């Protein structure tokens, strides 16, 4: 059985914001978190 490892995307405070996102969804998740971090 082949499986992908779990991917957890945490914010700058260590809170899990996304789980198992890949490809374009991962790019959007990271772009959104980086933009939010820069706004603060």
Biopython code that builds the backbone (N, CA, C, O; Angstrom):
import numpy as np
from Bio.PDB.StructureBuilder import StructureBuilder

atoms = [
    (1, "UNK", "N", (0.841, -1.176, 0.000)),
    (1, "UNK", "CA", (0.000, 0.000, 0.000)),
    (1, "UNK", "C", (0.890, 1.244, 0.000)),
    (1, "UNK", "O", (1.794, 1.365, 0.827)),
    (2, "UNK", "N", (0.635, 2.156, -0.918)),
    (2, "UNK", "CA", (1.373, 3.412, -0.994)),
    (2, "UNK", "C", (0.525, 4.532, -0.417)),
    (2, "UNK", "O", (-0.637, 4.695, -0.788)),
    (3, "UNK", "N", (1.098, 5.287, 0.472)),
    (3, "UNK", "CA", (0.392, 6.438, 1.036)),
    (3, "UNK", "C", (1.326, 7.632, 1.088)),
    (3, "UNK", "O", (2.547, 7.480, 1.128)),
    (4, "UNK", "N", (0.742, 8.821, 1.086)),
    (4, "UNK", "CA", (1.498, 10.051, 1.248)),
    (4, "UNK", "C", (1.577, 10.385, 2.724)),
    (4, "UNK", "O", (0.642, 10.103, 3.474)),
    (5, "UNK", "N", (2.664, 10.975, 3.145)),
    (5, "UNK", "CA", (2.720, 11.421, 4.539)),
    (5, "UNK", "C", (1.737, 12.573, 4.761)),
    (5, "UNK", "O", (1.399, 13.300, 3.827)),
    (6, "UNK", "N", (1.290, 12.728, 5.988)),
    (6, "UNK", "CA", (0.388, 13.832, 6.313)),
    (6, "UNK", "C", (1.153, 15.147, 6.230)),
    (6, "UNK", "O", (2.325, 15.223, 6.599)),
    (7, "UNK", "N", (0.481, 16.168, 5.746)),
    (7, "UNK", "CA", (1.066, 17.505, 5.677)),
    (7, "UNK", "C", (0.237, 18.411, 6.577)),
    (7, "UNK", "O", (-0.973, 18.547, 6.400)),
    (8, "UNK", "N", (0.905, 19.026, 7.539)),
    (8, "UNK", "CA", (0.262, 19.986, 8.429)),
    (8, "UNK", "C", (0.891, 21.342, 8.182)),
    (8, "UNK", "O", (2.115, 21.473, 8.188)),
    (9, "UNK", "N", (0.065, 22.349, 7.966)),
    (9, "UNK", "CA", (0.552, 23.709, 7.782)),
    (9, "UNK", "C", (0.175, 24.484, 9.033)),
    (9, "UNK", "O", (-1.001, 24.625, 9.368)),
    (10, "UNK", "N", (1.206, 24.989, 9.723)),
    (10, "UNK", "CA", (1.013, 25.731, 10.956)),
    (10, "UNK", "C", (1.208, 27.213, 10.714)),
    (10, "UNK", "O", (1.978, 27.614, 9.841)),
    (11, "UNK", "N", (0.506, 28.027, 11.493)),
    (11, "UNK", "CA", (0.725, 29.465, 11.394)),
    (11, "UNK", "C", (1.912, 29.862, 12.265)),
    (11, "UNK", "O", (2.559, 29.005, 12.867)),
    (12, "UNK", "N", (2.195, 31.151, 12.330)),
    (12, "UNK", "CA", (3.368, 31.625, 13.051)),
    (12, "UNK", "C", (3.266, 31.413, 14.562)),
    (12, "UNK", "O", (4.259, 31.561, 15.275)),
    (13, "UNK", "N", (2.079, 31.067, 15.054)),
    (13, "UNK", "CA", (1.902, 30.778, 16.474)),
    (13, "UNK", "C", (1.903, 29.286, 16.769)),
    (13, "UNK", "O", (1.754, 28.877, 17.920)),
    (14, "UNK", "N", (2.070, 28.473, 15.734)),
    (14, "UNK", "CA", (2.111, 27.032, 15.908)),
    (14, "UNK", "C", (0.756, 26.349, 15.862)),
    (14, "UNK", "O", (0.647, 25.170, 16.201)),
    (15, "UNK", "N", (-0.280, 27.070, 15.447)),
    (15, "UNK", "CA", (-1.625, 26.520, 15.343)),
    (15, "UNK", "C", (-1.790, 25.850, 13.983)),
    (15, "UNK", "O", (-1.459, 26.442, 12.956)),
    (16, "UNK", "N", (-2.297, 24.626, 13.969)),
    (16, "UNK", "CA", (-2.539, 23.924, 12.701)),
    (16, "UNK", "C", (-3.672, 24.632, 11.968)),
    (16, "UNK", "O", (-4.784, 24.746, 12.485)),
    (17, "UNK", "N", (-3.382, 25.105, 10.761)),
    (17, "UNK", "CA", (-4.380, 25.812, 9.948)),
    (17, "UNK", "C", (-4.884, 24.973, 8.783)),
    (17, "UNK", "O", (-6.022, 25.139, 8.346)),
    (18, "UNK", "N", (-4.054, 24.082, 8.282)),
    (18, "UNK", "CA", (-4.438, 23.235, 7.147)),
    (18, "UNK", "C", (-3.854, 21.852, 7.351)),
    (18, "UNK", "O", (-2.776, 21.702, 7.926)),
    (19, "UNK", "N", (-4.571, 20.836, 6.875)),
    (19, "UNK", "CA", (-4.087, 19.462, 6.964)),
    (19, "UNK", "C", (-4.278, 18.789, 5.610)),
    (19, "UNK", "O", (-5.333, 18.898, 4.985)),
    (20, "UNK", "N", (-3.237, 18.093, 5.174)),
    (20, "UNK", "CA", (-3.275, 17.312, 3.928)),
    (20, "UNK", "C", (-3.622, 18.136, 2.691)),
    (20, "UNK", "O", (-4.408, 17.700, 1.850)),
    (21, "UNK", "N", (-3.030, 19.335, 2.581)),
    (21, "UNK", "CA", (-3.192, 20.130, 1.362)),
    (21, "UNK", "C", (-1.976, 19.900, 0.476)),
    (21, "UNK", "O", (-0.856, 19.751, 0.965)),
    (22, "UNK", "N", (-2.203, 19.875, -0.806)),
    (22, "UNK", "CA", (-1.115, 19.628, -1.763)),
    (22, "UNK", "C", (-1.327, 20.493, -3.002)),
    (22, "UNK", "O", (-2.420, 21.008, -3.241)),
    (23, "UNK", "N", (-0.284, 20.636, -3.766)),
    (23, "UNK", "CA", (-0.366, 21.327, -5.054)),
    (23, "UNK", "C", (-0.801, 22.772, -4.914)),
    (23, "UNK", "O", (-0.292, 23.505, -4.065)),
    (24, "UNK", "N", (-1.743, 23.177, -5.750)),
    (24, "UNK", "CA", (-2.212, 24.563, -5.777)),
    (24, "UNK", "C", (-2.866, 24.954, -4.459)),
    (24, "UNK", "O", (-2.752, 26.103, -4.034)),
    (25, "UNK", "N", (-3.546, 24.021, -3.807)),
    (25, "UNK", "CA", (-4.183, 24.318, -2.515)),
    (25, "UNK", "C", (-3.127, 24.638, -1.455)),
    (25, "UNK", "O", (-3.348, 25.502, -0.606)),
    (26, "UNK", "N", (-2.000, 23.960, -1.496)),
    (26, "UNK", "CA", (-0.902, 24.238, -0.567)),
    (26, "UNK", "C", (-0.314, 25.620, -0.845)),
    (26, "UNK", "O", (-0.026, 26.372, 0.085)),
    (27, "UNK", "N", (-0.139, 25.951, -2.112)),
    (27, "UNK", "CA", (0.363, 27.276, -2.484)),
    (27, "UNK", "C", (-0.554, 28.379, -1.962)),
    (27, "UNK", "O", (-0.084, 29.370, -1.403)),
    (28, "UNK", "N", (-1.867, 28.202, -2.147)),
    (28, "UNK", "CA", (-2.833, 29.203, -1.674)),
    (28, "UNK", "C", (-2.809, 29.310, -0.153)),
    (28, "UNK", "O", (-2.880, 30.410, 0.394)),
    (29, "UNK", "N", (-2.710, 28.174, 0.531)),
    (29, "UNK", "CA", (-2.674, 28.174, 2.000)),
    (29, "UNK", "C", (-1.458, 28.951, 2.499)),
    (29, "UNK", "O", (-1.577, 29.783, 3.398)),
    (30, "UNK", "N", (-0.298, 28.682, 1.918)),
    (30, "UNK", "CA", (0.927, 29.360, 2.345)),
    (30, "UNK", "C", (0.887, 30.842, 1.997)),
    (30, "UNK", "O", (1.291, 31.674, 2.809)),
    (31, "UNK", "N", (0.411, 31.186, 0.811)),
    (31, "UNK", "CA", (0.310, 32.591, 0.419)),
    (31, "UNK", "C", (-0.600, 33.352, 1.384)),
    (31, "UNK", "O", (-0.286, 34.473, 1.783)),
    (32, "UNK", "N", (-1.710, 32.751, 1.750)),
    (32, "UNK", "CA", (-2.642, 33.402, 2.672)),
    (32, "UNK", "C", (-2.037, 33.594, 4.051)),
    (32, "UNK", "O", (-2.197, 34.656, 4.653)),
    (33, "UNK", "N", (-1.349, 32.587, 4.558)),
    (33, "UNK", "CA", (-0.729, 32.706, 5.879)),
    (33, "UNK", "C", (0.402, 33.728, 5.875)),
    (33, "UNK", "O", (0.552, 34.489, 6.831)),
    (34, "UNK", "N", (1.189, 33.751, 4.821)),
    (34, "UNK", "CA", (2.265, 34.741, 4.738)),
    (34, "UNK", "C", (1.718, 36.165, 4.644)),
    (34, "UNK", "O", (2.269, 37.083, 5.251)),
    (35, "UNK", "N", (0.644, 36.349, 3.891)),
    (35, "UNK", "CA", (0.040, 37.665, 3.776)),
    (35, "UNK", "C", (-0.523, 38.111, 5.128)),
    (35, "UNK", "O", (-0.378, 39.272, 5.511)),
    (36, "UNK", "N", (-1.159, 37.197, 5.842)),
    (36, "UNK", "CA", (-1.706, 37.521, 7.160)),
    (36, "UNK", "C", (-0.592, 37.862, 8.147)),
    (36, "UNK", "O", (-0.746, 38.763, 8.972)),
    (37, "UNK", "N", (0.509, 37.157, 8.067)),
    (37, "UNK", "CA", (1.629, 37.407, 8.972)),
    (37, "UNK", "C", (2.257, 38.767, 8.684)),
    (37, "UNK", "O", (2.635, 39.481, 9.613)),
    (38, "UNK", "N", (2.371, 39.132, 7.413)),
    (38, "UNK", "CA", (2.964, 40.414, 7.040)),
    (38, "UNK", "C", (2.045, 41.576, 7.439)),
    (38, "UNK", "O", (2.526, 42.671, 7.733)),
    (39, "UNK", "N", (0.732, 41.343, 7.449)),
    (39, "UNK", "CA", (-0.236, 42.394, 7.781)),
    (39, "UNK", "C", (-0.185, 42.757, 9.265)),
    (39, "UNK", "O", (-0.591, 43.852, 9.654)),
    (40, "UNK", "N", (0.306, 41.849, 10.080)),
    (40, "UNK", "CA", (0.371, 42.121, 11.531)),
    (40, "UNK", "C", (1.611, 42.802, 11.864)),
    (40, "UNK", "O", (1.850, 43.115, 13.030)),
]
sb = StructureBuilder()
sb.init_structure("model")
sb.init_model(0)
sb.init_chain("A")
sb.init_seg("    ")
for serial, (resi, resn, name, xyz) in enumerate(atoms, 1):
    if name == "N":
        sb.init_residue(resn, " ", resi, " ")
    sb.init_atom(name, np.array(xyz, "f"), 0.0, 1.0, " ", f" {name:<3s}", serial, name[0])
structure = sb.get_structure()
